[in-house]
Amino acid sequence: MDLLIIGAGGLGCGLLVALLSSYSPLRSITIIDPDHVEAHNLHRQVLFSVADIGAAKAEVAAHRVRGWACGVGSTSAPPTDSAQHQPPG
């Protein structure tokens, strides 16, 4: 089974941890998130650490998946221009 995760924030991190800690027939996971790891979110985004601050969330999450799940391929995909985060205002 191939899986696409859109968002590696609080919910996306929890979902990835749950999927990887249970038996599932995952073959590959693609993670899309245009944001970067920020210190004020670390308490709820369990895939990330202080060392990851400033790094692209999707890339770090894909790296963690590759380290935890032998045999499951993971990639990070850049968001399309229309999906990029726009600051409020």
N, CA and C atoms as an extended XYZ file, in Angstrom:
267
Properties=species:S:1:pos:R:3:atomname:S:1:resname:S:1:resid:I:1 pbc="F F F"
N         0.846       -1.168        0.000 N   MET     1
C         0.000        0.000        0.000 CA  MET     1
C         0.897        1.238        0.000 C   MET     1
N         0.569        2.207       -0.819 N   ASP     2
C         1.266        3.483       -0.870 CA  ASP     2
C         0.416        4.514       -0.136 C   ASP     2
N         1.067        5.431        0.560 N   LEU     3
C         0.358        6.404        1.379 CA  LEU     3
C         0.916        7.793        1.139 C   LEU     3
N         0.029        8.772        1.070 N   LEU     4
C         0.407       10.175        0.954 CA  LEU     4
C        -0.055       10.872        2.228 C   LEU     4
N         0.867       11.508        2.926 N   ILE     5
C         0.556       12.281        4.129 CA  ILE     5
C         0.740       13.752        3.779 C   ILE     5
N        -0.308       14.521        3.931 N   ILE     6
C        -0.222       15.957        3.678 CA  ILE     6
C        -0.230       16.647        5.038 C   ILE     6
N         0.918       17.162        5.408 N   GLY     7
C         1.081       17.830        6.691 CA  GLY     7
C         1.843       16.965        7.670 C   GLY     7
N         2.969       17.473        8.143 N   ALA     8
C         3.790       16.752        9.124 CA  ALA     8
C         3.804       17.522       10.441 C   ALA     8
N         2.672       18.141       10.760 N   GLY     9
C         2.534       18.856       12.021 CA  GLY     9
C         2.098       17.911       13.121 C   GLY     9
N         1.354       18.424       14.081 N   GLY    10
C         0.919       17.628       15.219 CA  GLY    10
C         0.147       16.389       14.827 C   GLY    10
N        -0.832       16.518       13.944 N   LEU    11
C        -1.635       15.363       13.527 CA  LEU    11
C        -0.848       14.421       12.615 C   LEU    11
N        -0.124       14.992       11.663 N   GLY    12
C         0.656       14.164       10.740 CA  GLY    12
C         1.735       13.365       11.448 C   GLY    12
N         2.403       13.985       12.435 N   CYS    13
C         3.421       13.269       13.215 CA  CYS    13
C         2.797       12.105       13.968 C   CYS    13
N         1.681       12.379       14.627 N   GLY    14
C         0.996       11.325       15.373 CA  GLY    14
C         0.552       10.188       14.479 C   GLY    14
N         0.041       10.525       13.306 N   LEU    15
C        -0.395        9.507       12.355 CA  LEU    15
C         0.774        8.644       11.899 C   LEU    15
N         1.894        9.273       11.572 N   LEU    16
C         3.069        8.509       11.135 CA  LEU    16
C         3.561        7.569       12.231 C   LEU    16
N         3.624        8.056       13.464 N   VAL    17
C         4.057        7.210       14.573 CA  VAL    17
C         3.103        6.031       14.747 C   VAL    17
N         1.804        6.298       14.700 N   ALA    18
C         0.813        5.219       14.855 CA  ALA    18
C         0.925        4.189       13.731 C   ALA    18
N         1.074        4.651       12.499 N   LEU    19
C         1.183        3.726       11.369 CA  LEU    19
C         2.441        2.866       11.452 C   LEU    19
N         3.532        3.490       11.869 N   LEU    20
C         4.798        2.761       11.901 CA  LEU    20
C         4.909        1.837       13.105 C   LEU    20
N         4.121        2.090       14.145 N   SER    21
C         4.192        1.237       15.330 CA  SER    21
C         3.195        0.083       15.275 C   SER    21
N         2.347        0.081       14.276 N   SER    22
C         1.393       -1.014       14.113 CA  SER    22
C         1.743       -1.791       12.852 C   SER    22
N         1.203       -2.979       12.755 N   TYR    23
C         1.432       -3.735       11.531 CA  TYR    23
C         0.561       -3.147       10.432 C   TYR    23
N         1.159       -2.769        9.371 N   SER    24
C         0.398       -2.324        8.207 CA  SER    24
C         1.198       -2.688        6.962 C   SER    24
N         0.517       -2.962        5.871 N   PRO    25
C         1.202       -3.372        4.641 CA  PRO    25
C         1.736       -2.180        3.841 C   PRO    25
N         2.372       -1.231        4.516 N   LEU    26
C         2.878       -0.048        3.826 CA  LEU    26
C         4.084       -0.402        2.967 C   LEU    26
N         4.077        0.119        1.770 N   ARG    27
C         5.185       -0.063        0.845 CA  ARG    27
C         5.963        1.244        0.715 C   ARG    27
N         5.216        2.352        0.671 N   SER    28
C         5.887        3.652        0.575 CA  SER    28
C         5.011        4.745        1.167 C   SER    28
N         5.674        5.770        1.679 N   ILE    29
C         5.000        6.940        2.243 CA  ILE    29
C         5.604        8.178        1.598 C   ILE    29
N         4.761        9.059        1.103 N   THR    30
C         5.192       10.362        0.606 CA  THR    30
C         4.630       11.412        1.556 C   THR    30
N         5.484       12.328        1.989 N   ILE    31
C         5.104       13.347        2.964 CA  ILE    31
C         5.256       14.719        2.322 C   ILE    31
N         4.185       15.515        2.388 N   ILE    32
C         4.206       16.877        1.850 CA  ILE    32
C         3.912       17.847        2.992 C   ILE    32
N         4.789       18.799        3.186 N   ASP    33
C         4.569       19.874        4.151 CA  ASP    33
C         5.510       21.009        3.777 C   ASP    33
N         4.975       22.197        3.532 N   PRO    34
C         5.822       23.311        3.105 CA  PRO    34
C         6.537       24.014        4.265 C   PRO    34
N         6.205       23.653        5.497 N   ASP    35
C         6.747       24.366        6.656 CA  ASP    35
C         8.082       23.805        7.128 C   ASP    35
N         8.702       24.569        8.017 N   HIS    36
C         9.953       24.171        8.651 CA  HIS    36
C         9.705       23.923       10.130 C   HIS    36
N        10.566       23.129       10.738 N   VAL    37
C        10.445       22.810       12.154 CA  VAL    37
C        10.701       24.076       12.969 C   VAL    37
N         9.801       24.354       13.913 N   GLU    38
C         9.919       25.527       14.780 CA  GLU    38
C         9.913       25.080       16.236 C   GLU    38
N        10.684       25.769       17.058 N   ALA    39
C        10.853       25.387       18.465 CA  ALA    39
C         9.528       25.355       19.220 C   ALA    39
N         8.646       26.305       18.956 N   HIS    40
C         7.407       26.370       19.740 CA  HIS    40
C         6.423       25.248       19.424 C   HIS    40
N         6.704       24.428       18.425 N   ASN    41
C         5.831       23.293       18.093 CA  ASN    41
C         6.397       21.946       18.527 C   ASN    41
N         7.598       21.912       19.048 N   LEU    42
C         8.251       20.640       19.347 CA  LEU    42
C         7.473       19.791       20.345 C   LEU    42
N         6.772       20.404       21.263 N   HIS    43
C         6.061       19.634       22.291 CA  HIS    43
C         4.936       18.770       21.720 C   HIS    43
N         4.437       19.106       20.536 N   ARG    44
C         3.350       18.313       19.958 CA  ARG    44
C         3.722       17.643       18.639 C   ARG    44
N         4.898       17.904       18.145 N   GLN    45
C         5.353       17.295       16.894 CA  GLN    45
C         6.504       16.349       17.225 C   GLN    45
N         6.134       15.129       17.594 N   VAL    46
C         7.050       14.188       18.220 CA  VAL    46
C         8.141       13.619       17.302 C   VAL    46
N         8.053       13.847       16.036 N   LEU    47
C         9.097       13.368       15.128 CA  LEU    47
C        10.329       14.256       15.132 C   LEU    47
N        10.198       15.454       15.655 N   PHE    48
C        11.256       16.450       15.536 CA  PHE    48
C        11.939       16.719       16.869 C   PHE    48
N        13.198       17.170       16.786 N   SER    49
C        13.964       17.517       17.979 CA  SER    49
C        14.551       18.918       17.804 C   SER    49
N        15.202       19.402       18.836 N   VAL    50
C        15.820       20.724       18.797 CA  VAL    50
C        16.819       20.812       17.638 C   VAL    50
N        17.500       19.728       17.366 N   ALA    51
C        18.487       19.709       16.278 CA  ALA    51
C        17.840       19.918       14.906 C   ALA    51
N        16.523       19.696       14.801 N   ASP    52
C        15.820       19.821       13.520 CA  ASP    52
C        15.277       21.222       13.264 C   ASP    52
N        15.367       22.126       14.223 N   ILE    53
C        14.790       23.465       14.071 CA  ILE    53
C        15.352       24.132       12.808 C   ILE    53
N        14.439       24.635       11.992 N   GLY    54
C        14.810       25.295       10.742 CA  GLY    54
C        14.807       24.379        9.533 C   GLY    54
N        14.813       23.082        9.761 N   ALA    55
C        14.821       22.119        8.646 CA  ALA    55
C        13.406       21.933        8.109 C   ALA    55
N        13.306       21.484        6.876 N   ALA    56
C        12.009       21.222        6.251 CA  ALA    56
C        11.342       20.038        6.946 C   ALA    56
N        10.103       20.235        7.398 N   LYS    57
C         9.381       19.175        8.114 CA  LYS    57
C         9.270       17.901        7.289 C   LYS    57
N         8.913       18.017        6.028 N   ALA    58
C         8.712       16.833        5.197 CA  ALA    58
C        10.000       16.027        5.061 C   ALA    58
N        11.120       16.706        4.905 N   GLU    59
C        12.392       16.001        4.749 CA  GLU    59
C        12.795       15.285        6.031 C   GLU    59
N        12.637       15.958        7.175 N   VAL    60
C        12.987       15.334        8.455 CA  VAL    60
C        12.069       14.150        8.734 C   VAL    60
N        10.770       14.316        8.492 N   ALA    61
C         9.816       13.229        8.727 CA  ALA    61
C        10.137       12.019        7.846 C   ALA    61
N        10.456       12.256        6.581 N   ALA    62
C        10.802       11.153        5.676 CA  ALA    62
C        12.072       10.445        6.154 C   ALA    62
N        13.032       11.206        6.641 N   HIS    63
C        14.266       10.625        7.172 CA  HIS    63
C        13.967        9.743        8.385 C   HIS    63
N        13.093       10.205        9.285 N   ARG    64
C        12.726        9.415       10.468 CA  ARG    64
C        12.020        8.117       10.063 C   ARG    64
N        11.129        8.214        9.081 N   VAL    65
C        10.409        7.013        8.620 CA  VAL    65
C        11.401        5.993        8.080 C   VAL    65
N        12.358        6.447        7.280 N   ARG    66
C        13.360        5.527        6.725 CA  ARG    66
C        14.163        4.860        7.843 C   ARG    66
N        14.420        5.586        8.920 N   GLY    67
C        15.182        5.021       10.029 CA  GLY    67
C        14.395        4.035       10.868 C   GLY    67
N        13.087        4.193       10.942 N   TRP    68
C        12.249        3.352       11.795 CA  TRP    68
C        11.655        2.155       11.087 C   TRP    68
N        11.360        2.284        9.820 N   ALA    69
C        10.583        1.253        9.131 CA  ALA    69
C        11.402        0.619        8.016 C   ALA    69
N        12.051       -0.471        8.327 N   CYS    70
C        12.814       -1.188        7.308 CA  CYS    70
C        11.857       -1.692        6.231 C   CYS    70
N        12.205       -1.467        5.005 N   GLY    71
C        11.386       -1.955        3.911 CA  GLY    71
C        10.304       -0.995        3.458 C   GLY    71
N        10.105        0.099        4.193 N   VAL    72
C         9.113        1.094        3.778 CA  VAL    72
C         9.871        2.274        3.189 C   VAL    72
N         9.630        2.558        1.934 N   GLY    73
C        10.260        3.701        1.295 CA  GLY    73
C         9.549        4.976        1.706 C   GLY    73
N        10.294        6.047        1.887 N   SER    74
C         9.664        7.325        2.225 CA  SER    74
C        10.351        8.437        1.456 C   SER    74
N         9.545        9.380        1.016 N   THR    75
C        10.068       10.535        0.299 CA  THR    75
C         9.345       11.769        0.775 C   THR    75
N        10.002       12.896        0.598 N   SER    76
C         9.331       14.169        0.832 CA  SER    76
C         9.122       14.799       -0.531 C   SER    76
N         7.982       15.382       -0.711 N   ALA    77
C         7.666       16.001       -1.995 CA  ALA    77
C         7.496       17.500       -1.775 C   ALA    77
N         8.099       18.300       -2.621 N   PRO    78
C         7.901       19.746       -2.472 CA  PRO    78
C         6.453       20.103       -2.792 C   PRO    78
N         5.890       21.044       -2.049 N   PRO    79
C         4.518       21.456       -2.349 CA  PRO    79
C         4.464       22.197       -3.673 C   PRO    79
N         3.311       22.193       -4.286 N   THR    80
C         3.138       22.982       -5.505 CA  THR    80
C         3.087       24.447       -5.122 C   THR    80
N         3.275       25.343       -6.064 N   ASP    81
C         3.268       26.776       -5.777 CA  ASP    81
C         1.962       27.212       -5.124 C   ASP    81
N         0.850       26.638       -5.530 N   SER    82
C        -0.444       27.038       -4.984 CA  SER    82
C        -0.642       26.537       -3.559 C   SER    82
N         0.135       25.525       -3.155 N   ALA    83
C        -0.025       24.959       -1.805 CA  ALA    83
C         0.976       25.544       -0.805 C   ALA    83
N         1.866       26.406       -1.258 N   GLN    84
C         2.857       26.942       -0.345 CA  GLN    84
C         2.224       27.819        0.698 C   GLN    84
N         2.799       27.760        1.881 N   HIS    85
C         2.300       28.517        3.028 CA  HIS    85
C         2.423       30.009        2.769 C   HIS    85
N         1.348       30.695        2.958 N   GLN    86
C         1.334       32.149        2.832 CA  GLN    86
C         1.100       32.746        4.206 C   GLN    86
N         1.969       33.639        4.678 N   PRO    87
C         1.760       34.235        5.985 CA  PRO    87
C         0.453       35.030        6.040 C   PRO    87
N        -0.226       35.017        7.181 N   PRO    88
C        -1.478       35.782        7.277 CA  PRO    88
C        -1.220       37.269        7.092 C   PRO    88
N        -2.209       37.937        6.576 N   GLY    89
C        -2.073       39.393        6.495 CA  GLY    89
C        -2.250       39.900        5.181 C   GLY    89
